[in-house]
Amino acid sequence: MTVPVEVLRTLEPRQAAAWLRANGWELVDTRPEHTATWRKASDAEGDFLIELPLDATFRDYARRMGEILDTLVVASGKPPAWLLEEVRASTFDIIRLRSTGPSVGHGRVPVELGTRLFGLTRELLLAAACSAHDPRPVYRTRKPAEAMEFLRRVKLAAPEEGSFIVTVHAPVPPGLQPALMEGMEELPFERRATLTLASAAIAARQAAEQAGLGGGADPFLNGTAAGISANLCDALAGFVDGDETTGLDLQFAWAASRLVPAGTPVAVHVGSDLSPILREGARLLRATGSTPDFELEGAVVRLDSDNAGAGGVAVIAGQVDGQPRKVLVQMDATDYAIAIRAHEDGQLLRCEGELVRQGRRFQLDRVRHVAVVVDEE
């Protein structure tokens, strides 16, 4: 395989170094800003030795990188195309989401279905990132800033051959701790998010399988620590609705720049038979989970107080999980006065607090930031 010069120039020294380190090569010498010498023992005709250029502006950089790839092909026994892709992706966790089903074939899908699959990919990644930040049964309106920032950093890769595959590259900072301290440092959020996605997908599938065999709802309700959330279950179920798509294969390739423990998941399959169970699990998680930082906005439809000077309860008609709901809001005197004014003037009210579901009723506790929504027209 002849690698184009423009491709060779895009290979970064740190990507090659990460791949070498992860594949058993030893750094034996470094000339700062010039070259790094790597060696790998061989039982055949002596050790392999390469000199990795450390400056991509060298005039012969592309030629030297091509020679290094030729050596690595011989040393690893891997096909050139595979090896090139591994090196280029050595600083990324790669998640491949392969959809199968009647409407998916030869890498082509209807536009509406393709749009939905990309949207579900976003929801799945966001659910995992939210759980990596703060495990909860459900994430409603406000998502953690760290999770949203993660979503902005991940990238979609070019399409791959095969069925319909969405490939996501999540950048992972390299591990800098000495070997003796590996496992003691706190993982960067990017790696925590991708590991959470892997563990949560497996836990959700197992919970659905157990529930389908009569195991009840406990595997869902007790799976928050593993990353199970209503949002994640709904996203997985959406991928395998049993109509247009019937299967989802999640595959993980972990960045060589930061090693993962042995036994870390690399693949999980979800079939359409689990879709209705996952959706029921999501419903139960929403019914039992509170949301600490819920933003409620809506019309004040009822006021209830024996003494407005001491506060009272306002019933606000707003949105919860995309559905119209009436939420009871206990307010002190100051906030209740604001609610009275909004009700009399026909204006919307906005407030924050912890959303709690009690049976079929929603209530907002620890209320704060009560304000009338100002019309900006």
N, C-alpha and C positions, 0 to 999 in steps of 0.2 A: 504494500500500500504506500503510495506516494502522497505525503501530506502537503497540501498547498503551503507556500511560504507565508501567506497572510494568516493562516491558522497557527503555524508555528510561532509567529510573532506575538500572538495573543496569549500564549502559554506564559504564566507568571512563575518566576523562580520559587516563590513560596508554595505554589501549587505542587510543583515537582518535588520540593523538599518534603512537603507533607505526605505525599504518596510514598516517597522513598522510606521515610521514617516508619510509616504504618506497615510497610511490606518487608521489614527486616534488614534494611540497608543501614550501614553505620557511617556516621559523619566522622571522617578521620583528619580533615584539615580544612581550614578556611582562610582565604585571602580576602579580607573585607573589601566590599564593593567590586570584587573581581570574580573569584570562583570559589566553589565549595567542592571538596573531593569526598565522594561517597564510595563505600566498598561493600560488597556482599560476597560471603564465602560460597564456594561452589565445590561440589565433589567431582566435577568433571575435569576441566583443563585449567584449573587455577581460579582465583577470585575475579569477580567482575569489579571494574573500577571505572567511574565516570567523573568528569569535571563539569559541574553545573555552573553555567555563567550566572552571575548575580545582577547583571545590568542588562535590561532588555534593549538598551540603545546601542549595544555593541553591533558593529557592522556585520559580523558573522553570527549574530545571535540565532537567527532562524536555522542556519546550517548546523550549528552545534546542537541545538535542541532536536533537530531531526536525527542526528547521530545518536543522541542519548535515547530517543525513543526506539531506535533500531536495537540498541543494546538491551533495553528493558524488555523488548519483545522476546529476545533470545533468553534472557534471564528468567522471565516469568512464564514463558510458554503461552501467553495470552495473545489472542488476535490483535493486530494493530489498532483496529477501530475501537475495540473494547478498551484497550490500554489508554488510547488517547482520551476517550471520554472519561475514564477514571481519573486521570491526571487533571483534566480540566475541571472536574467536579470535586476535587479533593478537599476544598474548603467549604463545601456545601453539604447539608443533609438533603437528600433527594427523596421526595415522596412521589410515587407514581400511582395514579388512581385510574385503574382500567375498568371501564364499564362494558358489560356484555348484555345482549338481549336482542329481541326481534328488530328493534329500530336502530341497532348499532352494528355496523359491519363495514369492513374494508376501510376503516378510519374515517367514515363519513356518517354524519347524523343530520336529521332535520334541524334547521336553524333554531326553532323554538326549544327543542330538546337540548341542543348544544348550549344555548344560553342558560338553561336550567341547570345543566351539569356544572358549568363554570360557577354559577351562583352557589350551588351546593358545596363546591370545593371551598369557596370563601367561608361559608358558614361552618364547615367542618374544621378548618384551620382556626377560625376565630373561637369556636367552642373550646378547642384544645388549649389555645393560648390563654383564654379566660381561666380555665381550670389550673393551668400552670401558675397563674398569678394568685388565684384565690379559689380553691375548690368549693363549688356550690351546686345545689341541685338544679338551679335554673338561673339564666342571665337574661334580664328583660331589657329595659331601655338603655341604661348607661353601661357601656362596656369599659373595663379597666384601660387606662391610657397605655400601659405597657403592652397589652394585647393588641390594641389598635396600631401601635408603633411596629410591632412584629409583623402585622399584616401588610404594612407599607414597605417593609424590607424584603419580604419574600418575593420571588420572581417566578413567572411562568416561563417554562422552556419551550423550544420549538416542538411541534408535534412529532410523535414517533410512529413508526410503522406498527401495524397490528390492528387490534380493535381500537375503540376510541379511548385514547389515553391522555389524561391531563397530568403534566409533569411539573412539579413545583420544586424550586431550589431555595432552600433556606440557608442563608449565610451563617456560618458558625465560627466564632473567634477561635484561634488555635489554643491548645493547652500549653501553658508556660511553666507549670509546676515541675520540679524535679521528679524523676521516676519514683522515688521513695515516698513522695507526698501525693501521688496520683490517687484520686478518690476522696481526698480530704478537702479539696477546694470546692467552693460553690460553683455550680454550673452556670454558664451564661444563659440568659432567658431564652435565646433562640434554641439552644439544645434542650432546655427543659420543656419547651413547647412541643418540639417534634417527638421527644420521648413520651410526653403525655398523650399525644395523638395515638402513638402506637399502643401504649398500655390501655388507653381508654377504649379504642376500637375493639381490642381483644376482650376487654372486660364487658363491654356492651353486648358483643356477640354471645359470650358465654352466659350473660344474664338472660338474654332472650332465649337461648337454647334451654336453660334450666326452667324458665317460666313456661316455655312451651311443653315441658314434660311434667308440669304440675308443681313446679318449685315455688310458685308464688312471686310476689313483688319484691321480696327482701333483697335479691341480688342487685336490683336496680336502686332501691332506696339506700342500700349500704355501700354503693359503689362510687360515691362522690370522691373519696380519696384517690381512687384509681383514675379519675377524670370523667366518669359518667355524669352527664348532665342532660336535661331535657333537650337542650339545643343540639348536642352531639347526636342523641338518639334520633331526633327528627331529621338531621342531615343524612345520617346513614340510611334511614328508612326511605328518604327521598331518592337515593341512588338506586334502590332496588324495589321500585313500586310494583313490580310484577306485571306491568303492562308494556311499556316501551323498553325498560331495562330490567334485567332479572338477576344480575350479579355485579358485585364490586370486588375487585382485588386491589388491596392496598399493599404496596411494596415500598420498603425503606432501604436506602443505601446511605450508610452513616459516613459523615465527613472523615476523611483520613487525618485531618488536622487535629482532631480531638477524638480519641478512642472511646468506645463504649464498652461496658462490662460484657463478659461472655454471657450468652443467652439472651441478649437484647433482641426483641422481636424484629424480624425482617419482612414478615408478610402476614396478612390476615384476609380471609375471604368472608364476605357477607352475601347470603342468598336471599331471594325474594320471599321465601317462606318465613323469614324473620321480620319482614317489614311491618305487618300489623302488630306484632308483639313489641317491636321497638317504639312504635307510635303510642301504644298503650303505656309503655314504660315512661315515655316522655310526658304523657298526660298525668301520670301519678306523681312524677317528680315535680311538675308544675303545681300540683295540688298541695304538696307537702312542703315545698320550699319557700322560704321568705326571701325578699330581696332588700338588702340594707339601704341601697342608694337609688331608690325608685323615684323617677320624676313623673308626677301626675299633673295632667293639664286637662281641664274640662269645665263644663258648666255646673254651677251650684244649683242642684235641683231640689234640695230640701235643707232646712235648717231646724235644729232641735236644741232648745235650751230652756231651762227653767229660770235662768238668770244670765242674760247676755253679758252682764258686767263681770261674770266669773268664767265665761267661755261657753263652749257647747260643741255639738257635733254637726259638721257640714257633710252632706252627701253630694259627692262630685261625680258626674257622669263623664268618664274618660275612657281610655283605651288600656287594656291589659292583655298582653300577648296578641295584639292585633285585633282583639275583640272588644266591643263596647261593654263596659262594666260600670256599675255604680259602686263607688268606694266610700266607706265611712271614714271620716277624718276627725279625730278628737282635737280640738283647738283650745288654746288659752284665750284670755280676753282680747288681747291685741290682735291675734290672728283671726279670731272669730269676727271681730269688727270689720276686718278686711273682707272676709267671706260675705258678710251682710251687704257691704257696699257693692261687691261684684254681683251678687244676686239681684239687688235692686236696680243696678245699671245694665243688667243683661250682658255683663262681661265675663270672659273666661278667667279662671283662677289657676295659678300654677303653684305647686309646692313639692317638697321632697320629703322622704321619710323611708321607713322600713315597711314594705308591702307584705302583709300576712294574709293568708287564706285560712278562714275558719269555716269548714263545711263548704257551703256555696256562697259565702259572703267574703268580700275583700275589705281589709281594714288597713289604714296607713297609720303606723305608730312612729313615735319619735319625730314628730313633724317639725319642719324647719323651712326657711326661705319661702314663706307664704307671700304671694304677690299677685296683683291683678295683671293680666296680660294686656299690655298696651298695644293698641292698634297703631301700626306704623304708617298707615296710609296718610 
